[in-house]
């Protein structure tokens, strides 16, 4: 399928969401340090009409939507984008509202905030809003931008729960279906800061066809044509490729026991590095061997 839209997924730090770690800061004010202006500016620059683009901020995933939404509007306004509004969809019936659907159809960019990705998919999944979103992404010059939960929910497979410290114990990582904008990947966020490498290892060993993508904070991927990925932002993107796994004990152990994996391939991307999902080839922008 020739995808005309662009996907921008970011590992930024917004609402902490439904993860099981116990050391999250529950202070809402400290959860508003969304991804930096470098990535926000890139979203505007990549959009159809630049600063004039119609941008809708979807706060469905957040537990503090009344605080999160205006912060995005303010930041985007500071960067020159003033055609911005908030879609605070909190019930499934709102995802069928003709006025909301018309606003989605008119949007050039839809930005999904952080929070709880299971909340996001359980409210929007299978609704007219969801189908219009997919149609626009596939067939228009349109941007789906998601940070934290908004990024994790973008793929067909979605991690929605799992402790970092116990991530390589069988059954500790919970996976369900996401919004389905991109296939054959699974995305985790706040990746470096919260030590979530084990979560991706377990997700990938269960189905090595799926590429694990771990997004650091203030870091993201711009994905064009559904396959060409470019790293953006100041941090790291970790890719976990399980296609060459040689052995594992996954099906031999009981729930709660440690998982062994032999020959799991990883890549580390930083700003401007590229990775092609068709060829699985990574290109380092500032390679020392060029």
C-alpha positions in Angstrom: 0.0 0.0 0.0 1.3 3.5 -0.9 0.8 5.6 2.2 0.4 9.3 1.5 0.4 10.5 5.1 3.2 10.9 7.6 3.5 9.3 11.0 5.4 11.1 13.8 5.8 9.1 17.0 7.6 10.6 20.0 8.7 9.1 23.3 7.9 12.3 25.2 7.0 12.8 28.8 3.3 13.7 29.2 0.8 11.9 31.5 2.3 8.8 33.0 -0.5 6.5 32.1 -1.4 3.0 33.1 2.1 1.4 33.4 2.8 -0.6 36.5 6.0 1.0 37.8 5.5 2.4 41.3 7.8 5.4 41.2 5.9 7.7 38.8 5.5 11.3 39.8 1.8 11.9 40.3 2.1 15.7 40.3 0.2 16.9 37.2 2.3 20.0 36.9 5.5 17.9 36.4 3.8 15.9 33.7 3.4 18.8 31.3 7.0 18.9 30.0 5.9 17.5 26.6 8.4 17.0 23.9 10.7 20.0 23.0 10.0 22.7 20.5 12.5 21.0 18.0 10.0 18.2 17.4 6.9 20.4 17.6 8.5 22.7 15.0 9.2 19.7 12.8 5.6 18.6 13.0 4.5 22.1 11.8 7.2 22.1 9.0 6.2 18.7 7.8 2.5 19.6 7.6 0.6 20.4 4.5 0.1 24.2 5.1 2.9 24.7 7.7 1.9 27.4 10.2 -1.5 27.6 8.6 -2.3 23.9 8.9 -5.4 22.9 10.8 -4.2 21.1 13.9 -6.5 19.1 16.3 -5.0 18.0 19.7 -6.7 14.8 20.9 -6.4 14.5 24.7 -8.4 11.2 25.0 -5.5 9.3 26.6 -4.8 11.8 29.3 -6.2 11.8 32.8 -5.7 15.6 32.9 -7.0 16.7 29.5 -8.0 20.2 30.7 -4.4 20.9 31.6 -2.6 19.1 28.8 -4.6 20.4 25.9 -4.1 24.1 26.5 -0.3 23.5 27.0 -0.1 22.2 23.4 -2.2 25.0 22.0 0.1 27.5 23.7 3.3 25.9 22.5 2.1 25.6 18.9 0.9 29.2 19.0 4.4 30.3 20.2 5.8 28.5 17.1 3.4 30.4 14.8 0.6 27.8 14.4 -2.6 29.4 15.4 -5.2 27.3 13.7 -5.2 24.8 16.6 -8.0 23.3 18.7 -8.6 20.6 21.2 -10.7 17.4 20.7 -11.4 16.1 24.2 -13.1 12.9 23.4 -13.9 11.0 26.7 -16.7 8.7 25.6 -17.1 6.4 22.6 -20.4 8.1 21.5 -18.4 11.3 21.0 -16.3 9.5 18.4 -19.5 9.2 16.3 -20.5 12.9 16.7 -20.9 14.5 13.2 -19.3 17.8 14.4 -16.3 16.0 15.7 -16.0 13.9 12.6 -16.2 16.9 10.4 -13.4 18.5 12.4 -11.3 15.4 11.9 -11.9 15.5 8.1 -10.8 19.1 8.0 -7.6 18.5 9.9 -4.1 18.5 8.4 -2.5 17.3 11.6 -3.9 15.3 14.5 -1.8 15.2 17.6 -2.4 12.5 20.3 -1.2 13.4 23.7 0.2 11.0 26.3 -1.6 9.2 29.1 -3.0 5.7 28.9 -2.9 4.0 25.5 -5.5 1.4 26.5 -7.9 4.3 27.3 -7.2 5.7 23.9 -7.8 2.5 22.0 -10.8 1.4 24.0 -12.6 4.8 23.4 -11.6 5.3 19.7 -11.0 1.8 18.4 -13.6 0.7 15.8 -15.5 4.0 15.8 -16.1 6.3 12.7 -13.4 8.6 14.1 -10.9 5.7 14.0 -11.8 4.7 10.4 -11.7 8.3 9.1 -8.3 8.7 10.8 -6.9 5.6 9.0 -8.4 6.7 5.7 -6.8 10.2 6.0 -3.5 8.8 6.9 -3.4 6.4 4.0 -4.8 8.6 1.3 -4.1 12.3 2.1 -1.2 14.7 2.9 -1.9 14.3 6.6 0.1 13.9 9.8 -0.7 11.6 12.7 1.6 12.8 15.5 1.6 11.0 18.9 3.6 11.3 22.0 3.9 8.6 24.7 0.5 6.8 24.7 -0.3 8.5 21.4 2.9 6.9 19.9 2.4 3.5 21.5 -1.1 3.2 20.2 -0.1 4.0 16.6 0.9 0.5 15.6 -1.1 -2.6 15.1 0.4 -4.3 18.1 0.5 -2.3 21.3 2.2 -2.7 24.7 -0.2 -1.4 27.4 1.3 -2.6 30.6 4.4 -4.2 32.0 6.9 -3.4 34.8 10.4 -2.5 33.7 12.0 -4.4 36.5 10.1 -7.6 35.7 9.8 -7.3 31.9 11.8 -10.4 31.1 9.6 -12.7 33.2 7.2 -14.6 31.0 3.7 -13.0 31.0 4.7 -9.7 32.6 4.3 -7.6 29.4 0.7 -7.1 28.3 0.0 -6.6 24.6 -3.2 -5.8 22.7 -4.3 -4.2 19.4 -3.5 -0.6 18.7 -4.9 1.8 16.2 -3.3 0.1 13.2 -1.6 2.9 11.3 1.6 0.8 10.9 2.0 -2.9 10.8 4.8 -5.2 11.9 6.2 -2.9 14.6 5.6 -2.5 18.3 6.4 0.8 20.0 7.5 1.6 23.6 8.1 5.1 25.0 10.0 6.9 27.7 12.4 4.1 26.7 15.8 5.0 27.9 14.8 6.9 30.9 12.6 4.1 32.3 14.8 1.2 31.3 12.2 -0.5 29.2 14.5 -2.6 27.0 13.2 -5.8 28.5 9.6 -5.0 27.5 10.6 -4.9 23.9 12.7 -8.0 24.1 9.6 -10.0 25.4 7.3 -8.4 22.8 9.7 -9.3 20.0 10.6 -12.8 21.1 6.9 -13.7 21.1 6.7 -12.8 17.4 10.1 -12.0 15.8 8.4 -10.7 12.6 7.6 -7.6 14.6 10.3 -4.9 14.9 10.5 -3.4 18.4 10.9 0.4 18.5 11.9 2.1 21.7 11.6 5.9 21.8 13.6 8.0 24.2 12.1 11.2 25.6 12.4 14.3 23.4 13.0 11.8 20.6 10.9 10.4 17.8 10.6 9.0 14.3 9.3 10.6 11.2 7.9 7.8 9.1 7.0 8.5 5.4 5.4 6.2 2.8 4.8 3.8 5.7 8.4 2.5 5.6 11.1 5.2 5.7 12.0 6.2 9.3 14.1 9.2 10.2 15.2 9.8 13.8 14.3 13.3 15.1 14.9 15.0 18.5 17.8 15.0 20.9 17.9 11.4 22.2 18.0 7.8 21.1 15.8 5.3 19.3 16.4 1.7 20.0 15.4 -0.9 17.4 15.0 -4.6 18.3 15.1 -7.0 15.4 14.2 -10.6 16.3 14.3 -12.2 12.8 17.7 -13.8 13.5 16.8 -15.2 17.0 18.5 -18.6 17.2 17.0 -19.9 20.4 14.7 -19.1 23.4 13.1 -20.9 26.3 9.9 -19.0 25.9 7.5 -21.9 25.4 9.2 -24.2 27.8 9.0 -22.1 31.0 6.1 -21.3 33.3 4.5 -17.8 33.7 6.7 -15.6 35.9 10.0 -17.4 35.0 12.9 -15.6 33.3 13.1 -15.6 29.5 16.3 -16.6 27.6 17.0 -15.3 24.1 19.9 -16.0 21.8 21.1 -13.7 19.0 18.7 -10.8 19.3 19.9 -7.9 17.0 19.6 -4.3 18.2 20.2 -0.9 16.5 20.7 2.5 18.1 19.5 5.5 16.1 20.2 9.2 16.8 19.2 12.4 15.0 18.9 12.1 11.2 19.8 8.4 11.1 17.4 6.4 8.8 16.0 2.9 8.8 14.0 1.3 6.0 11.2 -1.1 7.1 11.3 -2.9 3.7 15.0 -3.6 3.6 15.8 -3.4 7.3 18.8 -1.3 6.4 20.0 1.4 8.7 22.0 4.4 7.6 24.0 6.4 10.1 24.0 10.1 9.1 27.5 10.9 10.5 29.1 7.5 9.9 32.8 7.4 10.7 33.3 5.0 7.8 32.1 7.2 5.0 
